C-alpha cells in the first residue's frame, strides 16, 4: 500500500469519526476531545521524529569518524607491510 492510500484511509477514518460524533449526545465535547487527542498525538509523533532524526545524525557522524579511523589504520598497516617487504628484499 502506498502513501496515498494511507492518507486516503486516514482521511476517510477522520471524516467517519467526525460524522459519527455529530450523532452522539455531547458531540461538541467529543469533537473537541477528539481534536485535542489528535493534536497531542501529532505533537508527540513530531517530537519523536525530531529525536530520531537527531539520533540518526549522531549515528552518521559516528560512522564517518569510524570510517576515518579505519582508513588511517589501513594506511598505517599498508605502510608497515611495505616497510617489512622492503627490509626483506
PDB file with SEQRES, HELIX, SHEET and CRYST1 records, atoms N, CA, C and O in Angstrom:
SEQRES   1 A   89  UNK UNK UNK UNK UNK UNK UNK UNK UNK UNK UNK UNK UNK          
SEQRES   2 A   89  UNK UNK UNK UNK UNK UNK UNK UNK UNK UNK UNK UNK UNK          
SEQRES   3 A   89  UNK UNK UNK UNK UNK UNK UNK UNK UNK UNK UNK UNK UNK          
SEQRES   4 A   89  UNK UNK UNK UNK UNK UNK UNK UNK UNK UNK UNK UNK UNK          
SEQRES   5 A   89  UNK UNK UNK UNK UNK UNK UNK UNK UNK UNK UNK UNK UNK          
SEQRES   6 A   89  UNK UNK UNK UNK UNK UNK UNK UNK UNK UNK UNK UNK UNK          
SEQRES   7 A   89  UNK UNK UNK UNK UNK UNK UNK UNK UNK UNK UNK                  
HELIX    1 AA1 UNK A    3  UNK A   22  1                                  20    
HELIX    2 AA2 UNK A   27  UNK A   88  1                                  62    
CRYST1    1.000    1.000    1.000  90.00  90.00  90.00 P 1           1          
ATOM      1  N   UNK A   1       0.856  -1.182   0.000  1.00  0.00           N  
ATOM      2  CA  UNK A   1       0.000   0.000   0.000  1.00  0.00           C  
ATOM      3  C   UNK A   1       0.896   1.238   0.000  1.00  0.00           C  
ATOM      4  O   UNK A   1       1.846   1.324   0.779  1.00  0.00           O  
ATOM      5  N   UNK A   2       0.593   2.181  -0.864  1.00  0.00           N  
ATOM      6  CA  UNK A   2       1.459   3.359  -0.924  1.00  0.00           C  
ATOM      7  C   UNK A   2       0.973   4.461   0.009  1.00  0.00           C  
ATOM      8  O   UNK A   2      -0.074   4.344   0.645  1.00  0.00           O  
ATOM      9  N   UNK A   3       1.760   5.534   0.076  1.00  0.00           N  
ATOM     10  CA  UNK A   3       1.458   6.633   0.985  1.00  0.00           C  
ATOM     11  C   UNK A   3       0.117   7.291   0.710  1.00  0.00           C  
ATOM     12  O   UNK A   3      -0.568   7.724   1.636  1.00  0.00           O  
ATOM     13  N   UNK A   4      -0.265   7.368  -0.577  1.00  0.00           N  
ATOM     14  CA  UNK A   4      -1.534   7.998  -0.931  1.00  0.00           C  
ATOM     15  C   UNK A   4      -2.695   7.201  -0.347  1.00  0.00           C  
ATOM     16  O   UNK A   4      -3.636   7.778   0.198  1.00  0.00           O  
ATOM     17  N   UNK A   5      -2.629   5.872  -0.460  1.00  0.00           N  
ATOM     18  CA  UNK A   5      -3.698   5.042   0.102  1.00  0.00           C  
ATOM     19  C   UNK A   5      -3.801   5.239   1.609  1.00  0.00           C  
ATOM     20  O   UNK A   5      -4.902   5.323   2.152  1.00  0.00           O  
ATOM     21  N   UNK A   6      -2.660   5.313   2.284  1.00  0.00           N  
ATOM     22  CA  UNK A   6      -2.654   5.529   3.733  1.00  0.00           C  
ATOM     23  C   UNK A   6      -3.314   6.854   4.080  1.00  0.00           C  
ATOM     24  O   UNK A   6      -4.122   6.935   5.006  1.00  0.00           O  
ATOM     25  N   UNK A   7      -2.957   7.906   3.317  1.00  0.00           N  
ATOM     26  CA  UNK A   7      -3.553   9.224   3.585  1.00  0.00           C  
ATOM     27  C   UNK A   7      -5.054   9.190   3.337  1.00  0.00           C  
ATOM     28  O   UNK A   7      -5.826   9.765   4.105  1.00  0.00           O  
ATOM     29  N   UNK A   8      -5.473   8.510   2.256  1.00  0.00           N  
ATOM     30  CA  UNK A   8      -6.899   8.430   1.961  1.00  0.00           C  
ATOM     31  C   UNK A   8      -7.633   7.676   3.063  1.00  0.00           C  
ATOM     32  O   UNK A   8      -8.731   8.071   3.454  1.00  0.00           O  
ATOM     33  N   UNK A   9      -7.038   6.591   3.571  1.00  0.00           N  
ATOM     34  CA  UNK A   9      -7.676   5.820   4.624  1.00  0.00           C  
ATOM     35  C   UNK A   9      -7.769   6.668   5.890  1.00  0.00           C  
ATOM     36  O   UNK A   9      -8.806   6.676   6.554  1.00  0.00           O  
ATOM     37  N   UNK A  10      -6.696   7.381   6.229  1.00  0.00           N  
ATOM     38  CA  UNK A  10      -6.722   8.233   7.416  1.00  0.00           C  
ATOM     39  C   UNK A  10      -7.762   9.332   7.243  1.00  0.00           C  
ATOM     40  O   UNK A  10      -8.503   9.649   8.174  1.00  0.00           O  
ATOM     41  N   UNK A  11      -7.812   9.909   6.051  1.00  0.00           N  
ATOM     42  CA  UNK A  11      -8.779  10.960   5.779  1.00  0.00           C  
ATOM     43  C   UNK A  11     -10.202  10.401   5.890  1.00  0.00           C  
ATOM     44  O   UNK A  11     -11.081  11.037   6.471  1.00  0.00           O  
ATOM     45  N   UNK A  12     -10.417   9.220   5.334  1.00  0.00           N  
ATOM     46  CA  UNK A  12     -11.726   8.586   5.412  1.00  0.00           C  
ATOM     47  C   UNK A  12     -12.090   8.309   6.860  1.00  0.00           C  
ATOM     48  O   UNK A  12     -13.219   8.567   7.278  1.00  0.00           O  
ATOM     49  N   UNK A  13     -11.139   7.782   7.633  1.00  0.00           N  
ATOM     50  CA  UNK A  13     -11.398   7.479   9.043  1.00  0.00           C  
ATOM     51  C   UNK A  13     -11.738   8.751   9.805  1.00  0.00           C  
ATOM     52  O   UNK A  13     -12.689   8.777  10.587  1.00  0.00           O  
ATOM     53  N   UNK A  14     -10.958   9.808   9.577  1.00  0.00           N  
ATOM     54  CA  UNK A  14     -11.202  11.069  10.277  1.00  0.00           C  
ATOM     55  C   UNK A  14     -12.590  11.598   9.921  1.00  0.00           C  
ATOM     56  O   UNK A  14     -13.322  12.050  10.802  1.00  0.00           O  
ATOM     57  N   UNK A  15     -12.959  11.546   8.643  1.00  0.00           N  
ATOM     58  CA  UNK A  15     -14.281  12.020   8.228  1.00  0.00           C  
ATOM     59  C   UNK A  15     -15.382  11.192   8.882  1.00  0.00           C  
ATOM     60  O   UNK A  15     -16.370  11.742   9.371  1.00  0.00           O  
ATOM     61  N   UNK A  16     -15.213   9.875   8.891  1.00  0.00           N  
ATOM     62  CA  UNK A  16     -16.199   8.994   9.515  1.00  0.00           C  
ATOM     63  C   UNK A  16     -16.346   9.314  10.999  1.00  0.00           C  
ATOM     64  O   UNK A  16     -17.460   9.407  11.514  1.00  0.00           O  
ATOM     65  N   UNK A  17     -15.212   9.481  11.684  1.00  0.00           N  
ATOM     66  CA  UNK A  17     -15.247   9.772  13.122  1.00  0.00           C  
ATOM     67  C   UNK A  17     -15.959  11.097  13.385  1.00  0.00           C  
ATOM     68  O   UNK A  17     -16.736  11.213  14.333  1.00  0.00           O  
ATOM     69  N   UNK A  18     -15.692  12.093  12.545  1.00  0.00           N  
ATOM     70  CA  UNK A  18     -16.331  13.396  12.746  1.00  0.00           C  
ATOM     71  C   UNK A  18     -17.834  13.314  12.507  1.00  0.00           C  
ATOM     72  O   UNK A  18     -18.615  13.893  13.261  1.00  0.00           O  
ATOM     73  N   UNK A  19     -18.243  12.596  11.462  1.00  0.00           N  
ATOM     74  CA  UNK A  19     -19.674  12.450  11.182  1.00  0.00           C  
ATOM     75  C   UNK A  19     -20.345  11.661  12.306  1.00  0.00           C  
ATOM     76  O   UNK A  19     -21.440  12.015  12.743  1.00  0.00           O  
ATOM     77  N   UNK A  20     -19.701  10.604  12.773  1.00  0.00           N  
ATOM     78  CA  UNK A  20     -20.266   9.793  13.857  1.00  0.00           C  
ATOM     79  C   UNK A  20     -20.469  10.640  15.103  1.00  0.00           C  
ATOM     80  O   UNK A  20     -21.455  10.463  15.819  1.00  0.00           O  
ATOM     81  N   UNK A  21     -19.557  11.545  15.365  1.00  0.00           N  
ATOM     82  CA  UNK A  21     -19.672  12.382  16.561  1.00  0.00           C  
ATOM     83  C   UNK A  21     -20.852  13.336  16.476  1.00  0.00           C  
ATOM     84  O   UNK A  21     -21.356  13.790  17.504  1.00  0.00           O  
ATOM     85  N   UNK A  22     -21.302  13.647  15.258  1.00  0.00           N  
ATOM     86  CA  UNK A  22     -22.455  14.526  15.117  1.00  0.00           C  
ATOM     87  C   UNK A  22     -23.728  13.880  15.667  1.00  0.00           C  
ATOM     88  O   UNK A  22     -24.677  14.579  16.022  1.00  0.00           O  
ATOM     89  N   UNK A  23     -23.748  12.551  15.739  1.00  0.00           N  
ATOM     90  CA  UNK A  23     -24.939  11.841  16.202  1.00  0.00           C  
ATOM     91  C   UNK A  23     -24.837  11.402  17.658  1.00  0.00           C  
ATOM     92  O   UNK A  23     -25.761  10.786  18.189  1.00  0.00           O  
ATOM     93  N   UNK A  24     -23.741  11.711  18.290  1.00  0.00           N  
ATOM     94  CA  UNK A  24     -23.524  11.316  19.687  1.00  0.00           C  
ATOM     95  C   UNK A  24     -23.926  12.484  20.580  1.00  0.00           C  
ATOM     96  O   UNK A  24     -23.553  13.626  20.312  1.00  0.00           O  
ATOM     97  N   UNK A  25     -24.689  12.205  21.647  1.00  0.00           N  
ATOM     98  CA  UNK A  25     -25.003  13.292  22.580  1.00  0.00           C  
ATOM     99  C   UNK A  25     -23.704  13.902  23.113  1.00  0.00           C  
ATOM    100  O   UNK A  25     -22.749  13.190  23.421  1.00  0.00           O  
ATOM    101  N   UNK A  26     -23.690  15.202  23.212  1.00  0.00           N  
ATOM    102  CA  UNK A  26     -22.476  15.888  23.662  1.00  0.00           C  
ATOM    103  C   UNK A  26     -21.391  15.858  22.600  1.00  0.00           C  
ATOM    104  O   UNK A  26     -20.201  15.860  22.912  1.00  0.00           O  
ATOM    105  N   UNK A  27     -21.817  15.830  21.325  1.00  0.00           N  
ATOM    106  CA  UNK A  27     -20.847  15.669  20.241  1.00  0.00           C  
ATOM    107  C   UNK A  27     -19.838  16.809  20.180  1.00  0.00           C  
ATOM    108  O   UNK A  27     -18.710  16.616  19.728  1.00  0.00           O  
ATOM    109  N   UNK A  28     -20.234  17.983  20.629  1.00  0.00           N  
ATOM    110  CA  UNK A  28     -19.278  19.095  20.648  1.00  0.00           C  
ATOM    111  C   UNK A  28     -18.110  18.786  21.569  1.00  0.00           C  
ATOM    112  O   UNK A  28     -16.956  19.071  21.248  1.00  0.00           O  
ATOM    113  N   UNK A  29     -18.422  18.199  22.715  1.00  0.00           N  
ATOM    114  CA  UNK A  29     -17.377  17.800  23.660  1.00  0.00           C  
ATOM    115  C   UNK A  29     -16.537  16.681  23.054  1.00  0.00           C  
ATOM    116  O   UNK A  29     -15.309  16.698  23.144  1.00  0.00           O  
ATOM    117  N   UNK A  30     -17.206  15.710  22.437  1.00  0.00           N  
ATOM    118  CA  UNK A  30     -16.486  14.591  21.823  1.00  0.00           C  
ATOM    119  C   UNK A  30     -15.585  15.088  20.700  1.00  0.00           C  
ATOM    120  O   UNK A  30     -14.439  14.655  20.580  1.00  0.00           O  
ATOM    121  N   UNK A  31     -16.099  15.993  19.882  1.00  0.00           N  
ATOM    122  CA  UNK A  31     -15.304  16.540  18.774  1.00  0.00           C  
ATOM    123  C   UNK A  31     -14.084  17.287  19.317  1.00  0.00           C  
ATOM    124  O   UNK A  31     -12.979  17.141  18.793  1.00  0.00           O  
ATOM    125  N   UNK A  32     -14.284  18.080  20.357  1.00  0.00           N  
ATOM    126  CA  UNK A  32     -13.162  18.823  20.950  1.00  0.00           C  
ATOM    127  C   UNK A  32     -12.133  17.861  21.539  1.00  0.00           C  
ATOM    128  O   UNK A  32     -10.928  18.063  21.389  1.00  0.00           O  
ATOM    129  N   UNK A  33     -12.615  16.819  22.209  1.00  0.00           N  
ATOM    130  CA  UNK A  33     -11.699  15.830  22.792  1.00  0.00           C  
ATOM    131  C   UNK A  33     -10.944  15.092  21.697  1.00  0.00           C  
ATOM    132  O   UNK A  33      -9.742  14.854  21.816  1.00  0.00           O  
ATOM    133  N   UNK A  34     -11.649  14.730  20.633  1.00  0.00           N  
ATOM    134  CA  UNK A  34     -11.016  14.050  19.501  1.00  0.00           C  
ATOM    135  C   UNK A  34      -9.931  14.935  18.895  1.00  0.00           C  
ATOM    136  O   UNK A  34      -8.822  14.472  18.632  1.00  0.00           O  
ATOM    137  N   UNK A  35     -10.247  16.187  18.677  1.00  0.00           N  
ATOM    138  CA  UNK A  35      -9.271  17.114  18.080  1.00  0.00           C  
ATOM    139  C   UNK A  35      -8.082  17.319  19.011  1.00  0.00           C  
ATOM    140  O   UNK A  35      -6.937  17.339  18.560  1.00  0.00           O  
ATOM    141  N   UNK A  36      -8.344  17.471  20.298  1.00  0.00           N  
ATOM    142  CA  UNK A  36      -7.254  17.646  21.265  1.00  0.00           C  
ATOM    143  C   UNK A  36      -6.354  16.406  21.281  1.00  0.00           C  
ATOM    144  O   UNK A  36      -5.129  16.521  21.322  1.00  0.00           O  
ATOM    145  N   UNK A  37      -6.966  15.235  21.250  1.00  0.00           N  
ATOM    146  CA  UNK A  37      -6.189  13.997  21.242  1.00  0.00           C  
ATOM    147  C   UNK A  37      -5.361  13.902  19.953  1.00  0.00           C  
ATOM    148  O   UNK A  37      -4.195  13.511  19.993  1.00  0.00           O  
ATOM    149  N   UNK A  38      -5.954  14.254  18.832  1.00  0.00           N  
ATOM    150  CA  UNK A  38      -5.255  14.212  17.546  1.00  0.00           C  
ATOM    151  C   UNK A  38      -4.059  15.152  17.551  1.00  0.00           C  
ATOM    152  O   UNK A  38      -2.976  14.788  17.091  1.00  0.00           O  
ATOM    153  N   UNK A  39      -4.251  16.356  18.068  1.00  0.00           N  
ATOM    154  CA  UNK A  39      -3.165  17.338  18.139  1.00  0.00           C  
ATOM    155  C   UNK A  39      -2.054  16.836  19.057  1.00  0.00           C  
ATOM    156  O   UNK A  39      -0.873  16.954  18.730  1.00  0.00           O  
ATOM    157  N   UNK A  40      -2.426  16.286  20.186  1.00  0.00           N  
ATOM    158  CA  UNK A  40      -1.429  15.774  21.137  1.00  0.00           C  
ATOM    159  C   UNK A  40      -0.629  14.620  20.520  1.00  0.00           C  
ATOM    160  O   UNK A  40       0.595  14.568  20.646  1.00  0.00           O  
ATOM    161  N   UNK A  41      -1.324  13.707  19.859  1.00  0.00           N  
ATOM    162  CA  UNK A  41      -0.640  12.575  19.221  1.00  0.00           C  
ATOM    163  C   UNK A  41       0.295  13.073  18.130  1.00  0.00           C  
ATOM    164  O   UNK A  41       1.427  12.604  18.019  1.00  0.00           O  
ATOM    165  N   UNK A  42      -0.171  14.017  17.326  1.00  0.00           N  
ATOM    166  CA  UNK A  42       0.677  14.555  16.256  1.00  0.00           C  
ATOM    167  C   UNK A  42       1.915  15.221  16.845  1.00  0.00           C  
ATOM    168  O   UNK A  42       3.020  15.023  16.340  1.00  0.00           O  
ATOM    169  N   UNK A  43       1.745  16.002  17.901  1.00  0.00           N  
ATOM    170  CA  UNK A  43       2.879  16.680  18.542  1.00  0.00           C  
ATOM    171  C   UNK A  43       3.877  15.651  19.081  1.00  0.00           C  
ATOM    172  O   UNK A  43       5.087  15.793  18.907  1.00  0.00           O  
ATOM    173  N   UNK A  44       3.348  14.612  19.738  1.00  0.00           N  
ATOM    174  CA  UNK A  44       4.219  13.556  20.264  1.00  0.00           C  
ATOM    175  C   UNK A  44       4.987  12.864  19.142  1.00  0.00           C  
ATOM    176  O   UNK A  44       6.180  12.593  19.274  1.00  0.00           O  
ATOM    177  N   UNK A  45       4.304  12.582  18.047  1.00  0.00           N  
ATOM    178  CA  UNK A  45       4.964  11.930  16.914  1.00  0.00           C  
ATOM    179  C   UNK A  45       6.023  12.834  16.287  1.00  0.00           C  
ATOM    180  O   UNK A  45       7.095  12.366  15.905  1.00  0.00           O  
ATOM    181  N   UNK A  46       5.722  14.124  16.181  1.00  0.00           N  
ATOM    182  CA  UNK A  46       6.708  15.058  15.629  1.00  0.00           C  
ATOM    183  C   UNK A  46       7.929  15.159  16.534  1.00  0.00           C  
ATOM    184  O   UNK A  46       9.060  15.224  16.050  1.00  0.00           O  
ATOM    185  N   UNK A  47       7.706  15.173  17.848  1.00  0.00           N  
ATOM    186  CA  UNK A  47       8.832  15.209  18.790  1.00  0.00           C  
ATOM    187  C   UNK A  47       9.672  13.943  18.669  1.00  0.00           C  
ATOM    188  O   UNK A  47      10.901  14.004  18.665  1.00  0.00           O  
ATOM    189  N   UNK A  48       9.008  12.808  18.570  1.00  0.00           N  
ATOM    190  CA  UNK A  48       9.727  11.528  18.422  1.00  0.00           C  
ATOM    191  C   UNK A  48      10.513  11.510  17.112  1.00  0.00           C  
ATOM    192  O   UNK A  48      11.647  11.034  17.069  1.00  0.00           O  
ATOM    193  N   UNK A  49       9.907  12.029  16.052  1.00  0.00           N  
ATOM    194  CA  UNK A  49      10.603  12.099  14.764  1.00  0.00           C  
ATOM    195  C   UNK A  49      11.836  12.983  14.862  1.00  0.00           C  
ATOM    196  O   UNK A  49      12.892  12.630  14.337  1.00  0.00           O  
ATOM    197  N   UNK A  50      11.716  14.121  15.525  1.00  0.00           N  
ATOM    198  CA  UNK A  50      12.869  15.008  15.712  1.00  0.00           C  
ATOM    199  C   UNK A  50      13.981  14.308  16.490  1.00  0.00           C  
ATOM    200  O   UNK A  50      15.158  14.441  16.152  1.00  0.00           O  
ATOM    201  N   UNK A  51      13.608  13.562  17.531  1.00  0.00           N  
ATOM    202  CA  UNK A  51      14.606  12.816  18.307  1.00  0.00           C  
ATOM    203  C   UNK A  51      15.286  11.755  17.446  1.00  0.00           C  
ATOM    204  O   UNK A  51      16.501  11.570  17.518  1.00  0.00           O  
ATOM    205  N   UNK A  52      14.498  11.063  16.635  1.00  0.00           N  
ATOM    206  CA  UNK A  52      15.065  10.036  15.763  1.00  0.00           C  
ATOM    207  C   UNK A  52      15.987  10.644  14.709  1.00  0.00           C  
ATOM    208  O   UNK A  52      17.023  10.066  14.379  1.00  0.00           O  
ATOM    209  N   UNK A  53      15.613  11.811  14.181  1.00  0.00           N  
ATOM    210  CA  UNK A  53      16.482  12.488  13.207  1.00  0.00           C  
ATOM    211  C   UNK A  53      17.796  12.895  13.849  1.00  0.00           C  
ATOM    212  O   UNK A  53      18.855  12.744  13.240  1.00  0.00           O  
ATOM    213  N   UNK A  54      17.742  13.409  15.073  1.00  0.00           N  
ATOM    214  CA  UNK A  54      18.961  13.806  15.782  1.00  0.00           C  
ATOM    215  C   UNK A  54      19.829  12.579  16.059  1.00  0.00           C  
ATOM    216  O   UNK A  54      21.051  12.631  15.919  1.00  0.00           O  
ATOM    217  N   UNK A  55      19.197  11.486  16.450  1.00  0.00           N  
ATOM    218  CA  UNK A  55      19.941  10.248  16.711  1.00  0.00           C  
ATOM    219  C   UNK A  55      20.580   9.733  15.425  1.00  0.00           C  
ATOM    220  O   UNK A  55      21.718   9.264  15.433  1.00  0.00           O  
ATOM    221  N   UNK A  56      19.853   9.823  14.337  1.00  0.00           N  
ATOM    222  CA  UNK A  56      20.397   9.393  13.036  1.00  0.00           C  
ATOM    223  C   UNK A  56      21.600  10.245  12.656  1.00  0.00           C  
ATOM    224  O   UNK A  56      22.607   9.723  12.176  1.00  0.00           O  
ATOM    225  N   UNK A  57      21.501  11.541  12.865  1.00  0.00           N  
ATOM    226  CA  UNK A  57      22.618  12.445  12.558  1.00  0.00           C  
ATOM    227  C   UNK A  57      23.841  12.077  13.400  1.00  0.00           C  
ATOM    228  O   UNK A  57      24.957  12.019  12.882  1.00  0.00           O  
ATOM    229  N   UNK A  58      23.637  11.830  14.684  1.00  0.00           N  
ATOM    230  CA  UNK A  58      24.760  11.415  15.547  1.00  0.00           C  
ATOM    231  C   UNK A  58      25.359  10.100  15.060  1.00  0.00           C  
ATOM    232  O   UNK A  58      26.579   9.940  15.033  1.00  0.00           O  
ATOM    233  N   UNK A  59      24.502   9.165  14.678  1.00  0.00           N  
ATOM    234  CA  UNK A  59      24.987   7.877  14.168  1.00  0.00           C  
ATOM    235  C   UNK A  59      25.800   8.068  12.888  1.00  0.00           C  
ATOM    236  O   UNK A  59      26.837   7.428  12.709  1.00  0.00           O  
ATOM    237  N   UNK A  60      25.337   8.938  12.007  1.00  0.00           N  
ATOM    238  CA  UNK A  60      26.068   9.191  10.763  1.00  0.00           C  
ATOM    239  C   UNK A  60      27.422   9.833  11.049  1.00  0.00           C  
ATOM    240  O   UNK A  60      28.411   9.510  10.391  1.00  0.00           O  
ATOM    241  N   UNK A  61      27.473  10.737  12.022  1.00  0.00           N  
ATOM    242  CA  UNK A  61      28.749  11.345  12.391  1.00  0.00           C  
ATOM    243  C   UNK A  61      29.689  10.302  12.985  1.00  0.00           C  
ATOM    244  O   UNK A  61      30.887  10.313  12.700  1.00  0.00           O  
ATOM    245  N   UNK A  62      29.161   9.408  13.801  1.00  0.00           N  
ATOM    246  CA  UNK A  62      29.977   8.338  14.385  1.00  0.00           C  
ATOM    247  C   UNK A  62      30.513   7.425  13.286  1.00  0.00           C  
ATOM    248  O   UNK A  62      31.683   7.045  13.309  1.00  0.00           O  
ATOM    249  N   UNK A  63      29.676   7.078  12.339  1.00  0.00           N  
ATOM    250  CA  UNK A  63      30.107   6.233  11.224  1.00  0.00           C  
ATOM    251  C   UNK A  63      31.207   6.924  10.429  1.00  0.00           C  
ATOM    252  O   UNK A  63      32.182   6.282  10.040  1.00  0.00           O  
ATOM    253  N   UNK A  64      31.064   8.224  10.182  1.00  0.00           N  
ATOM    254  CA  UNK A  64      32.092   8.967   9.442  1.00  0.00           C  
ATOM    255  C   UNK A  64      33.411   8.963  10.211  1.00  0.00           C  
ATOM    256  O   UNK A  64      34.473   8.765   9.620  1.00  0.00           O  
ATOM    257  N   UNK A  65      33.351   9.180  11.525  1.00  0.00           N  
ATOM    258  CA  UNK A  65      34.585   9.161  12.334  1.00  0.00           C  
ATOM    259  C   UNK A  65      35.228   7.780  12.317  1.00  0.00           C  
ATOM    260  O   UNK A  65      36.445   7.664  12.172  1.00  0.00           O  
ATOM    261  N   UNK A  66      34.425   6.739  12.465  1.00  0.00           N  
ATOM    262  CA  UNK A  66      34.956   5.379  12.438  1.00  0.00           C  
ATOM    263  C   UNK A  66      35.550   5.040  11.074  1.00  0.00           C  
ATOM    264  O   UNK A  66      36.553   4.331  10.990  1.00  0.00           O  
ATOM    265  N   UNK A  67      34.948   5.533  10.033  1.00  0.00           N  
ATOM    266  CA  UNK A  67      35.476   5.321   8.684  1.00  0.00           C  
ATOM    267  C   UNK A  67      36.839   5.986   8.536  1.00  0.00           C  
ATOM    268  O   UNK A  67      37.755   5.407   7.952  1.00  0.00           O  
ATOM    269  N   UNK A  68      36.976   7.202   9.066  1.00  0.00           N  
ATOM    270  CA  UNK A  68      38.268   7.900   9.025  1.00  0.00           C  
ATOM    271  C   UNK A  68      39.328   7.128   9.802  1.00  0.00           C  
ATOM    272  O   UNK A  68      40.456   6.977   9.333  1.00  0.00           O  
ATOM    273  N   UNK A  69      38.975   6.644  10.973  1.00  0.00           N  
ATOM    274  CA  UNK A  69      39.917   5.863  11.789  1.00  0.00           C  
ATOM    275  C   UNK A  69      40.333   4.608  11.034  1.00  0.00           C  
ATOM    276  O   UNK A  69      41.514   4.264  10.999  1.00  0.00           O  
ATOM    277  N   UNK A  70      39.371   3.930  10.436  1.00  0.00           N  
ATOM    278  CA  UNK A  70      39.666   2.713   9.685  1.00  0.00           C  
ATOM    279  C   UNK A  70      40.615   2.999   8.519  1.00  0.00           C  
ATOM    280  O   UNK A  70      41.553   2.239   8.280  1.00  0.00           O  
ATOM    281  N   UNK A  71      40.373   4.084   7.802  1.00  0.00           N  
ATOM    282  CA  UNK A  71      41.256   4.450   6.687  1.00  0.00           C  
ATOM    283  C   UNK A  71      42.671   4.730   7.174  1.00  0.00           C  
ATOM    284  O   UNK A  71      43.636   4.292   6.548  1.00  0.00           O  
ATOM    285  N   UNK A  72      42.806   5.450   8.278  1.00  0.00           N  
ATOM    286  CA  UNK A  72      44.142   5.741   8.821  1.00  0.00           C  
ATOM    287  C   UNK A  72      44.839   4.457   9.252  1.00  0.00           C  
ATOM    288  O   UNK A  72      46.027   4.276   8.986  1.00  0.00           O  
ATOM    289  N   UNK A  73      44.113   3.570   9.912  1.00  0.00           N  
ATOM    290  CA  UNK A  73      44.708   2.312  10.356  1.00  0.00           C  
ATOM    291  C   UNK A  73      45.104   1.440   9.165  1.00  0.00           C  
ATOM    292  O   UNK A  73      46.147   0.786   9.179  1.00  0.00           O  
ATOM    293  N   UNK A  74      44.268   1.441   8.149  1.00  0.00           N  
ATOM    294  CA  UNK A  74      44.569   0.660   6.957  1.00  0.00           C  
ATOM    295  C   UNK A  74      45.810   1.212   6.256  1.00  0.00           C  
ATOM    296  O   UNK A  74      46.657   0.443   5.801  1.00  0.00           O  
ATOM    297  N   UNK A  75      45.922   2.535   6.167  1.00  0.00           N  
ATOM    298  CA  UNK A  75      47.103   3.164   5.565  1.00  0.00           C  
ATOM    299  C   UNK A  75      48.350   2.847   6.375  1.00  0.00           C  
ATOM    300  O   UNK A  75      49.401   2.546   5.808  1.00  0.00           O  
ATOM    301  N   UNK A  76      48.240   2.912   7.689  1.00  0.00           N  
ATOM    302  CA  UNK A  76      49.385   2.607   8.550  1.00  0.00           C  
ATOM    303  C   UNK A  76      49.799   1.148   8.383  1.00  0.00           C  
ATOM    304  O   UNK A  76      50.992   0.846   8.343  1.00  0.00           O  
ATOM    305  N   UNK A  77      48.838   0.251   8.288  1.00  0.00           N  
ATOM    306  CA  UNK A  77      49.140  -1.165   8.098  1.00  0.00           C  
ATOM    307  C   UNK A  77      49.818  -1.398   6.752  1.00  0.00           C  
ATOM    308  O   UNK A  77      50.787  -2.153   6.661  1.00  0.00           O  
ATOM    309  N   UNK A  78      49.311  -0.751   5.714  1.00  0.00           N  
ATOM    310  CA  UNK A  78      49.930  -0.885   4.392  1.00  0.00           C  
ATOM    311  C   UNK A  78      51.359  -0.369   4.404  1.00  0.00           C  
ATOM    312  O   UNK A  78      52.240  -0.966   3.785  1.00  0.00           O  
ATOM    313  N   UNK A  79      51.597   0.735   5.102  1.00  0.00           N  
ATOM    314  CA  UNK A  79      52.955   1.285   5.201  1.00  0.00           C  
ATOM    315  C   UNK A  79      53.871   0.308   5.931  1.00  0.00           C  
ATOM    316  O   UNK A  79      55.016   0.118   5.522  1.00  0.00           O  
ATOM    317  N   UNK A  80      53.390  -0.307   6.991  1.00  0.00           N  
ATOM    318  CA  UNK A  80      54.191  -1.293   7.727  1.00  0.00           C  
ATOM    319  C   UNK A  80      54.503  -2.511   6.863  1.00  0.00           C  
ATOM    320  O   UNK A  80      55.619  -3.030   6.897  1.00  0.00           O  
ATOM    321  N   UNK A  81      53.524  -2.964   6.092  1.00  0.00           N  
ATOM    322  CA  UNK A  81      53.744  -4.105   5.197  1.00  0.00           C  
ATOM    323  C   UNK A  81      54.793  -3.749   4.159  1.00  0.00           C  
ATOM    324  O   UNK A  81      55.682  -4.553   3.877  1.00  0.00           O  
ATOM    325  N   UNK A  82      54.702  -2.551   3.587  1.00  0.00           N  
ATOM    326  CA  UNK A  82      55.694  -2.111   2.597  1.00  0.00           C  
ATOM    327  C   UNK A  82      57.086  -2.036   3.217  1.00  0.00           C  
ATOM    328  O   UNK A  82      58.066  -2.441   2.592  1.00  0.00           O  
ATOM    329  N   UNK A  83      57.177  -1.523   4.437  1.00  0.00           N  
ATOM    330  CA  UNK A  83      58.479  -1.451   5.119  1.00  0.00           C  
ATOM    331  C   UNK A  83      59.039  -2.849   5.356  1.00  0.00           C  
ATOM    332  O   UNK A  83      60.230  -3.088   5.156  1.00  0.00           O  
ATOM    333  N   UNK A  84      58.186  -3.765   5.777  1.00  0.00           N  
ATOM    334  CA  UNK A  84      58.631  -5.138   6.032  1.00  0.00           C  
ATOM    335  C   UNK A  84      59.087  -5.803   4.742  1.00  0.00           C  
ATOM    336  O   UNK A  84      60.089  -6.518   4.731  1.00  0.00           O  
ATOM    337  N   UNK A  85      58.361  -5.570   3.656  1.00  0.00           N  
ATOM    338  CA  UNK A  85      58.746  -6.148   2.367  1.00  0.00           C  
ATOM    339  C   UNK A  85      60.061  -5.552   1.886  1.00  0.00           C  
ATOM    340  O   UNK A  85      60.904  -6.270   1.348  1.00  0.00           O  
ATOM    341  N   UNK A  86      60.247  -4.244   2.073  1.00  0.00           N  
ATOM    342  CA  UNK A  86      61.487  -3.583   1.646  1.00  0.00           C  
ATOM    343  C   UNK A  86      62.661  -4.105   2.462  1.00  0.00           C  
ATOM    344  O   UNK A  86      63.752  -4.286   1.921  1.00  0.00           O  
ATOM    345  N   UNK A  87      62.466  -4.342   3.714  1.00  0.00           N  
ATOM    346  CA  UNK A  87      63.518  -4.842   4.589  1.00  0.00           C  
ATOM    347  C   UNK A  87      63.909  -6.272   4.207  1.00  0.00           C  
ATOM    348  O   UNK A  87      65.081  -6.644   4.271  1.00  0.00           O  
ATOM    349  N   UNK A  88      62.913  -7.066   3.809  1.00  0.00           N  
ATOM    350  CA  UNK A  88      63.170  -8.461   3.457  1.00  0.00           C  
ATOM    351  C   UNK A  88      63.889  -8.602   2.124  1.00  0.00           C  
ATOM    352  O   UNK A  88      64.492  -9.643   1.861  1.00  0.00           O  
ATOM    353  N   UNK A  89      63.840  -7.587   1.283  1.00  0.00           N  
ATOM    354  CA  UNK A  89      64.492  -7.683  -0.036  1.00  0.00           C  
ATOM    355  C   UNK A  89      65.842  -7.150   0.016  1.00  0.00           C  
ATOM    356  O   UNK A  89      66.544  -7.146  -0.995  1.00  0.00           O  
TER     357      UNK A  89                                                      
END                                                                             
